[in-house]
Structure formats: structure tokens, C-alpha cells
Amino acid sequence: MSNAIMVIFPHREQYTWVFDDEKVGLVREPFVQGVPEMIDALVADIPNAEKGFRMLFSATPFPGYQAEMVLLREEYGGNWYRWESKNMEGWLCPAMFKYFTQAPPKLYCKAEQIKPST
């Protein structure tokens, strides 16, 4: 299991959060089944997050992470995770395996504002 911190740039489109990641062949990949509500909680303090923000995630803790998601179970090729401190659950679709060879027992996430380039 890698300890790499990965980055995606979700934004809102058609009432849900989506992201593109050309490196792994994903375009407008949607978050579904509880995950949009988790993202809403993560970005609550980020102005204009719907236009885009930086999401860092890893299978190991990293400085400043906001959320620890615990693997609950596999279903339909994806996996359910629970954010205990917020009492929320969400399903991550099989696109997760573009980043991990197997479902990590825990996922750590942080949402950051994208700073305008100067």
C-alpha cells in the first residue's frame, strides 16, 4: 500500500460533485450515494467550492487531514466508507481502483481552496 497523497479537483456539475483525471482516464466522474453530502461537509468553509477545489486523499494519515473514512463493506464493485465523526456514510465506485489496488481500510481526506494564480 502506497503512502502517497493523491490530488483531484472536484467541482459541481448538474447537482452533484464530479472530477476529471486525465492521467487515469476519468472525465466528469460523479460522486454518488452519500459522498456528495460528505463533500458538502468537507468544503463548508471554502468560498465558491462548487467552482472547484483541491481534494487531497491518502490511505495513510497526513498532516492537516480533515476526515478519516473507515471501510465498511464492498458492494457492487465499489466500497462503503463511514465518516464516524460526522455520522455519514458514502459509496465510492470502482473508479477508486484507478488510485488503489485494493480498498484501503481507511481513507484520509482534506479539501483546500484553489488559490488564484498571481
N, CA, C and O atoms as a DFTB+ gen file, in Angstrom:
472 C
 N C O
     1  1       0.863      -1.191       0.000
     2  2       0.000       0.000       0.000
     3  2       0.896       1.238       0.000
     4  3       1.811       1.358       0.815
     5  1       0.628       2.122      -0.896
     6  2       1.413       3.339      -1.032
     7  2       1.020       4.356       0.034
     8  3      -0.126       4.389       0.483
     9  1       1.977       5.179       0.431
    10  2       1.642       6.250       1.372
    11  2       1.555       7.581       0.645
    12  3       1.640       8.643       1.262
    13  1       1.384       7.518      -0.669
    14  2       1.316       8.731      -1.474
    15  2       0.044       9.511      -1.175
    16  3      -1.006       8.931      -0.896
    17  1       0.153      10.828      -1.236
    18  2      -1.023      11.690      -1.170
    19  2      -1.403      11.987      -2.617
    20  3      -0.587      12.475      -3.398
    21  1      -2.645      11.687      -2.960
    22  2      -3.130      11.928      -4.308
    23  2      -4.013      13.167      -4.313
    24  3      -4.528      13.574      -3.272
    25  1      -4.186      13.762      -5.485
    26  2      -4.942      15.003      -5.600
    27  2      -5.909      14.907      -6.777
    28  3      -5.545      14.463      -7.866
    29  1      -7.153      15.335      -6.534
    30  2      -8.128      15.520      -7.602
    31  2      -8.750      16.904      -7.405
    32  3      -8.580      17.527      -6.357
    33  1      -9.472      17.377      -8.422
    34  2     -10.046      18.720      -8.384
    35  2     -11.540      18.657      -8.680
    36  3     -11.960      18.965      -9.795
    37  1     -12.357      18.257      -7.686
    38  2     -13.814      18.170      -7.920
    39  2     -14.453      19.546      -8.100
    40  3     -13.943      20.564      -7.633
    41  1     -15.594      19.532      -8.800
    42  2     -16.430      20.720      -8.954
    43  2     -17.871      20.243      -9.092
    44  3     -18.121      19.064      -9.342
    45  1     -18.815      21.164      -8.928
    46  2     -20.233      20.805      -9.053
    47  2     -20.677      20.892     -10.509
    48  3     -20.344      21.834     -11.228
    49  1     -21.433      19.887     -10.919
    50  2     -21.993      19.874     -12.270
    51  2     -23.303      19.089     -12.213
    52  3     -23.334      17.967     -11.709
    53  1     -24.386      19.680     -12.731
    54  2     -25.681      19.005     -12.739
    55  2     -26.059      18.455     -11.357
    56  3     -26.473      17.303     -11.236
    57  1     -25.916      19.269     -10.341
    58  2     -26.369      18.962      -8.980
    59  2     -25.555      17.906      -8.238
    60  3     -25.990      17.420      -7.194
    61  1     -24.396      17.546      -8.752
    62  2     -23.550      16.648      -7.968
    63  2     -22.091      17.051      -8.158
    64  3     -21.769      17.882      -9.008
    65  1     -21.219      16.455      -7.358
    66  2     -19.785      16.693      -7.472
    67  2     -19.211      15.713      -8.484
    68  3     -19.543      14.528      -8.470
    69  1     -18.350      16.212      -9.361
    70  2     -17.664      15.393     -10.356
    71  2     -16.191      15.807     -10.394
    72  3     -15.809      16.853      -9.869
    73  1     -15.377      14.960     -11.028
    74  2     -13.976      15.338     -11.233
    75  2     -13.463      14.703     -12.518
    76  3     -13.987      13.696     -12.995
    77  1     -12.428      15.320     -13.058
    78  2     -11.713      14.803     -14.225
    79  2     -10.308      14.432     -13.772
    80  3      -9.707      15.134     -12.960
    81  1      -9.794      13.342     -14.290
    82  2      -8.392      12.994     -14.049
    83  2      -7.886      12.284     -15.293
    84  3      -8.008      11.067     -15.432
    85  1      -7.316      13.074     -16.194
    86  2      -6.855      12.538     -17.475
    87  2      -5.819      11.441     -17.295
    88  3      -5.744      10.522     -18.111
    89  1      -5.015      11.524     -16.229
    90  2      -3.954      10.534     -16.018
    91  2      -4.515       9.118     -15.882
    92  3      -3.848       8.149     -16.247
    93  1      -5.739       8.993     -15.360
    94  2      -6.329       7.661     -15.171
    95  2      -7.564       7.447     -16.048
    96  3      -8.276       6.456     -15.891
    97  1      -7.813       8.380     -16.970
    98  2      -8.892       8.208     -17.936
    99  2     -10.293       8.494     -17.418
   100  3     -11.258       7.924     -17.926
   101  1     -10.430       9.355     -16.427
   102  2     -11.748       9.698     -15.892
   103  2     -12.161      11.101     -16.338
   104  3     -11.382      12.049     -16.234
   105  1     -13.381      11.220     -16.832
   106  2     -13.930      12.507     -17.256
   107  2     -15.316      12.655     -16.651
   108  3     -16.178      11.796     -16.836
   109  1     -15.526      13.741     -15.931
   110  2     -16.800      14.019     -15.256
   111  2     -17.277      12.827     -14.430
   112  3     -18.460      12.485     -14.435
   113  1     -16.345      12.206     -13.726
   114  2     -16.673      11.064     -12.868
   115  2     -17.500      11.578     -11.690
   116  3     -17.026      12.429     -10.936
   117  1     -18.721      11.083     -11.516
   118  2     -19.563      11.618     -10.438
   119  2     -19.336      10.927      -9.103
   120  3     -18.995       9.746      -9.045
   121  1     -19.531      11.676      -8.050
   122  2     -19.621      11.109      -6.703
   123  2     -21.101      10.866      -6.435
   124  3     -21.930      11.722      -6.746
   125  1     -21.447       9.715      -5.863
   126  2     -22.844       9.328      -5.646
   127  2     -23.020       8.725      -4.252
   128  3     -22.055       8.556      -3.507
   129  1     -24.269       8.407      -3.918
   130  2     -24.626       7.622      -2.731
   131  2     -23.961       8.093      -1.432
   132  3     -23.181       7.360      -0.824
   133  1     -24.274       9.303      -1.022
   134  2     -23.782       9.800       0.260
   135  2     -22.499      10.597       0.179
   136  3     -22.237      11.438       1.038
   137  1     -21.690      10.345      -0.849
   138  2     -20.410      11.051      -0.950
   139  2     -20.604      12.539      -1.249
   140  3     -19.851      13.349      -0.708
   141  1     -21.579      12.951      -2.088
   142  2     -21.766      14.399      -2.277
   143  2     -22.034      15.138      -0.959
   144  3     -21.549      16.252      -0.759
   145  1     -22.800      14.519      -0.075
   146  2     -23.073      15.152       1.218
   147  2     -21.815      15.217       2.076
   148  3     -21.619      16.179       2.818
   149  1     -20.964      14.202       1.978
   150  2     -19.683      14.232       2.696
   151  2     -18.818      15.373       2.162
   152  3     -18.191      16.101       2.931
   153  1     -18.792      15.520       0.831
   154  2     -18.001      16.603       0.235
   155  2     -18.563      17.955       0.665
   156  3     -17.798      18.871       0.967
   157  1     -19.904      18.093       0.697
   158  2     -20.503      19.348       1.161
   159  2     -19.972      19.700       2.550
   160  3     -19.662      20.862       2.813
   161  1     -19.864      18.718       3.436
   162  2     -19.360      18.964       4.789
   163  2     -17.883      19.348       4.759
   164  3     -17.459      20.231       5.504
   165  1     -17.095      18.691       3.902
   166  2     -15.660      18.994       3.807
   167  2     -15.402      20.410       3.311
   168  3     -14.454      21.060       3.752
   169  1     -16.246      20.896       2.387
   170  2     -15.982      22.194       1.744
   171  2     -16.805      23.333       2.341
   172  3     -16.828      24.433       1.787
   173  1     -17.473      23.087       3.450
   174  2     -18.381      24.084       4.029
   175  2     -17.719      25.448       4.222
   176  3     -18.389      26.473       4.097
   177  1     -16.427      25.486       4.521
   178  2     -15.736      26.752       4.770
   179  2     -14.935      27.266       3.574
   180  3     -14.175      28.226       3.705
   181  1     -15.099      26.638       2.414
   182  2     -14.342      27.056       1.230
   183  2     -15.247      27.887       0.327
   184  3     -16.242      27.376      -0.188
   185  1     -14.914      29.168       0.128
   186  2     -15.730      30.010      -0.750
   187  2     -15.740      29.481      -2.187
   188  3     -14.704      29.085      -2.720
   189  1     -16.920      29.480      -2.804
   190  2     -17.073      29.072      -4.203
   191  2     -16.522      27.684      -4.511
   192  3     -16.032      27.440      -5.614
   193  1     -16.600      26.771      -3.538
   194  2     -16.070      25.414      -3.748
   195  2     -16.730      24.728      -4.935
   196  3     -16.118      23.884      -5.589
   197  1     -17.990      25.094      -5.215
   198  2     -18.700      24.440      -6.326
   199  2     -18.003      24.675      -7.666
   200  3     -18.191      23.908      -8.610
   201  1     -17.193      25.743      -7.748
   202  2     -16.454      26.024      -8.984
   203  2     -15.169      25.216      -9.059
   204  3     -14.510      25.183     -10.098
   205  1     -14.814      24.567      -7.961
   206  2     -13.626      23.724      -7.934
   207  2     -12.815      23.914      -6.667
   208  3     -12.691      25.024      -6.148
   209  1     -12.273      22.823      -6.184
   210  2     -11.387      22.843      -5.023
   211  2     -10.401      21.690      -5.164
   212  3     -10.569      20.816      -6.014
   213  1      -9.384      21.697      -4.332
   214  2      -8.368      20.647      -4.338
   215  2      -8.720      19.629      -3.250
   216  3      -8.901      19.995      -2.089
   217  1      -8.817      18.337      -3.633
   218  2      -9.079      17.270      -2.675
   219  2      -7.839      16.398      -2.586
   220  3      -7.443      15.754      -3.557
   221  1      -7.233      16.388      -1.403
   222  2      -6.100      15.504      -1.159
   223  2      -6.634      14.258      -0.473
   224  3      -7.508      14.349       0.390
   225  1      -6.117      13.093      -0.849
   226  2      -6.552      11.862      -0.190
   227  2      -5.426      10.846      -0.173
   228  3      -4.549      10.842      -1.037
   229  1      -5.472       9.985       0.833
   230  2      -4.417       9.011       1.033
   231  2      -4.946       7.850       1.877
   232  3      -5.936       7.995       2.594
   233  1      -4.284       6.710       1.784
   234  2      -4.621       5.563       2.624
   235  2      -3.949       5.661       3.988
   236  3      -4.216       4.845       4.870
   237  1      -3.080       6.651       4.171
   238  2      -2.411       6.854       5.458
   239  2      -2.633       8.298       5.910
   240  3      -2.797       9.192       5.079
   241  1      -2.639       8.526       7.222
   242  2      -2.847       9.893       7.712
   243  2      -1.741      10.832       7.207
   244  3      -0.603      10.415       6.988
   245  1      -2.101      12.091       7.031
   246  2      -1.122      13.107       6.643
   247  2      -1.451      14.385       7.414
   248  3      -2.587      14.563       7.853
   249  1      -0.460      15.287       7.586
   250  2      -0.686      16.498       8.378
   251  2      -1.869      17.310       7.847
   252  3      -1.943      17.611       6.656
   253  1      -2.781      17.654       8.739
   254  2      -3.896      18.520       8.387
   255  2      -5.102      17.828       7.783
   256  3      -6.036      18.502       7.349
   257  1      -5.111      16.476       7.741
   258  2      -6.287      15.826       7.146
   259  2      -7.530      16.204       7.931
   260  3      -7.469      16.411       9.143
   261  1      -8.671      16.295       7.231
   262  2      -9.939      16.701       7.843
   263  2     -10.820      15.527       8.213
   264  3     -11.583      15.595       9.176
   265  1     -10.716      14.448       7.449
   266  2     -11.657      13.352       7.621
   267  2     -10.951      12.016       7.558
   268  3     -10.061      11.802       6.734
   269  1     -11.359      11.124       8.436
   270  2     -10.922       9.730       8.405
   271  2     -12.146       8.899       8.043
   272  3     -13.127       8.869       8.785
   273  1     -12.083       8.234       6.912
   274  2     -13.183       7.386       6.449
   275  2     -12.781       5.929       6.669
   276  3     -11.683       5.518       6.294
   277  1     -13.672       5.155       7.278
   278  2     -13.393       3.762       7.605
   279  2     -14.177       2.845       6.665
   280  3     -15.380       3.019       6.469
   281  1     -13.485       1.878       6.095
   282  2     -14.114       0.921       5.187
   283  2     -15.153       0.097       5.933
   284  3     -14.869      -0.470       6.988
   285  1     -16.360       0.035       5.375
   286  2     -17.432      -0.762       5.966
   287  2     -17.608      -2.089       5.239
   288  3     -17.528      -3.154       5.851
   289  1     -17.852      -2.021       3.916
   290  2     -18.140      -3.240       3.168
   291  2     -18.033      -2.953       1.674
   292  3     -18.083      -1.805       1.232
   293  1     -17.882      -4.036       0.910
   294  2     -17.883      -3.967      -0.549
   295  2     -19.313      -4.150      -1.023
   296  3     -20.067      -4.934      -0.447
   297  1     -19.691      -3.427      -2.072
   298  2     -20.997      -3.623      -2.680
   299  2     -20.942      -3.167      -4.133
   300  3     -20.474      -2.065      -4.419
   301  1     -21.413      -3.998      -5.044
   302  2     -21.487      -3.680      -6.473
   303  2     -20.156      -3.190      -7.038
   304  3     -20.126      -2.272      -7.857
   305  1     -19.070      -3.794      -6.607
   306  2     -17.759      -3.444      -7.136
   307  2     -17.122      -2.221      -6.514
   308  3     -15.944      -1.948      -6.744
   309  1     -17.890      -1.478      -5.724
   310  2     -17.360      -0.315      -5.015
   311  2     -17.316      -0.611      -3.518
   312  3     -17.472      -1.759      -3.103
   313  1     -17.106       0.411      -2.723
   314  2     -16.972       0.216      -1.279
   315  2     -17.633       1.335      -0.493
   316  3     -17.545       2.510      -0.848
   317  1     -18.292       0.940       0.579
   318  2     -18.911       1.890       1.504
   319  2     -17.894       2.289       2.556
   320  3     -17.197       1.444       3.119
   321  1     -17.816       3.606       2.819
   322  2     -16.945       4.168       3.855
   323  2     -17.790       4.982       4.828
   324  3     -18.814       5.555       4.455
   325  1     -17.347       5.022       6.071
   326  2     -18.055       5.767       7.114
   327  2     -17.151       6.851       7.685
   328  3     -16.000       6.595       8.039
   329  1     -17.689       8.070       7.770
   330  2     -17.014       9.208       8.403
   331  2     -17.640       9.302       9.787
   332  3     -18.665       9.954       9.985
   333  1     -17.003       8.641      10.725
   334  2     -17.577       8.459      12.060
   335  2     -17.910       9.779      12.747
   336  3     -18.999       9.930      13.300
   337  1     -16.983      10.734      12.717
   338  2     -17.192      11.978      13.470
   339  2     -18.375      12.787      12.949
   340  3     -18.932      13.607      13.679
   341  1     -18.766      12.564      11.685
   342  2     -19.906      13.280      11.111
   343  2     -21.138      12.378      10.983
   344  3     -22.195      12.823      10.535
   345  1     -20.996      11.114      11.378
   346  2     -22.090      10.149      11.278
   347  2     -22.633      10.073       9.846
   348  3     -23.842      10.125       9.621
   349  1     -21.705       9.949       8.882
   350  2     -22.069       9.910       7.464
   351  2     -21.458       8.674       6.820
   352  3     -20.396       8.202       7.226
   353  1     -22.157       8.154       5.798
   354  2     -21.638       7.037       5.023
   355  2     -21.767       7.360       3.544
   356  3     -22.698       8.049       3.127
   357  1     -20.818       6.854       2.751
   358  2     -20.869       7.060       1.315
   359  2     -20.210       5.908       0.579
   360  3     -19.339       5.217       1.108
   361  1     -20.654       5.722      -0.659
   362  2     -20.155       4.638      -1.511
   363  2     -19.190       5.194      -2.544
   364  3     -19.526       6.116      -3.287
   365  1     -17.998       4.632      -2.587
   366  2     -17.020       5.010      -3.604
   367  2     -17.039       3.949      -4.695
   368  3     -16.830       2.767      -4.424
   369  1     -17.289       4.372      -5.918
   370  2     -17.463       3.458      -7.044
   371  2     -16.123       2.815      -7.430
   372  3     -15.074       3.194      -6.910
   373  1     -16.170       1.837      -8.347
   374  2     -14.943       1.156      -8.741
   375  2     -13.856       2.058      -9.332
   376  3     -12.717       1.614      -9.477
   377  1     -14.173       3.305      -9.675
   378  2     -13.123       4.230     -10.139
   379  2     -12.043       4.400      -9.069
   380  3     -10.920       4.797      -9.381
   381  1     -12.376       4.100      -7.806
   382  2     -11.384       4.185      -6.727
   383  2     -10.160       3.319      -7.037
   384  3      -9.047       3.631      -6.614
   385  1     -10.381       2.219      -7.787
   386  2      -9.280       1.307      -8.079
   387  2      -8.336       1.843      -9.152
   388  3      -7.355       1.184      -9.495
   389  1      -8.622       3.030      -9.685
   390  2      -7.646       3.729     -10.528
   391  2      -6.533       4.307      -9.641
   392  3      -5.454       4.649     -10.127
   393  1      -6.816       4.412      -8.325
   394  2      -5.863       5.009      -7.379
   395  2      -5.302       4.003      -6.380
   396  3      -4.195       4.178      -5.873
   397  1      -6.062       2.955      -6.099
   398  2      -5.643       1.942      -5.117
   399  2      -5.831       0.554      -5.726
   400  3      -6.811       0.312      -6.430
   401  1      -4.891      -0.360      -5.455
   402  2      -5.035      -1.722      -5.970
   403  2      -6.110      -2.486      -5.213
   404  3      -6.741      -3.387      -5.766
   405  1      -6.320      -2.132      -3.955
   406  2      -7.422      -2.702      -3.171
   407  2      -7.989      -1.607      -2.288
   408  3      -7.338      -0.589      -2.053
   409  1      -9.208      -1.818      -1.797
   410  2      -9.855      -0.796      -0.966
   411  2      -9.072      -0.626       0.335
   412  3      -8.920      -1.587       1.089
   413  1      -8.574       0.577       0.607
   414  2      -7.834       0.784       1.854
   415  2      -8.774       0.667       3.063
   416  3      -9.939       1.056       2.980
   417  1      -8.276       0.138       4.176
   418  2      -9.100       0.044       5.388
   419  2      -9.568       1.417       5.873
   420  3     -10.634       1.541       6.477
   421  1      -8.761       2.443       5.603
   422  2      -9.124       3.814       5.950
   423  2      -8.685       4.742       4.823
   424  3      -7.688       4.496       4.144
   425  1      -9.451       5.810       4.641
   426  2      -9.081       6.879       3.709
   427  2      -9.022       8.175       4.494
   428  3      -9.865       8.426       5.355
   429  1      -8.038       8.988       4.201
   430  2      -7.875      10.287       4.848
   431  2      -8.003      11.355       3.770
   432  3      -7.413      11.231       2.696
   433  1      -8.778      12.410       4.054
   434  2      -9.063      13.433       3.049
   435  2      -8.927      14.830       3.621
   436  3      -9.067      15.061       4.822
   437  1      -8.651      15.749       2.714
   438  2      -8.634      17.172       3.049
   439  2      -9.060      17.955       1.816
   440  3      -8.599      17.682       0.708
   441  1      -9.931      18.918       2.013
   442  2     -10.352      19.819       0.943
   443  2      -9.658      21.152       1.138
   444  3      -9.597      21.670       2.253
   445  1      -9.132      21.711       0.050
   446  2      -8.446      23.002       0.105
   447  2      -8.954      23.916      -0.984
   448  3      -9.302      23.476      -2.080
   449  1      -8.990      25.190      -0.667
   450  2      -9.332      26.193      -1.669
   451  2      -8.226      26.266      -2.704
   452  3      -7.045      26.166      -2.369
   453  1      -8.605      26.440      -3.954
   454  2      -7.620      26.655      -5.009
   455  2      -7.295      28.142      -5.004
   456  3      -8.162      28.979      -5.255
   457  1      -6.062      28.455      -4.721
   458  2      -5.636      29.858      -4.678
   459  2      -5.486      30.387      -6.094
   460  3      -4.889      29.724      -6.942
   461  1      -6.018      31.569      -6.359
   462  2      -5.844      32.135      -7.704
   463  2      -4.357      32.352      -7.999
   464  3      -3.597      32.773      -7.127
   465  1      -3.961      32.063      -9.222
   466  2      -2.554      32.276      -9.576
   467  2      -2.311      33.771      -9.732
   468  3      -3.164      34.517     -10.212
   469  1      -1.128      34.178      -9.314
   470  2      -0.818      35.615      -9.354
   471  2       0.180      35.912     -10.444
   472  3       0.564      37.067     -10.631
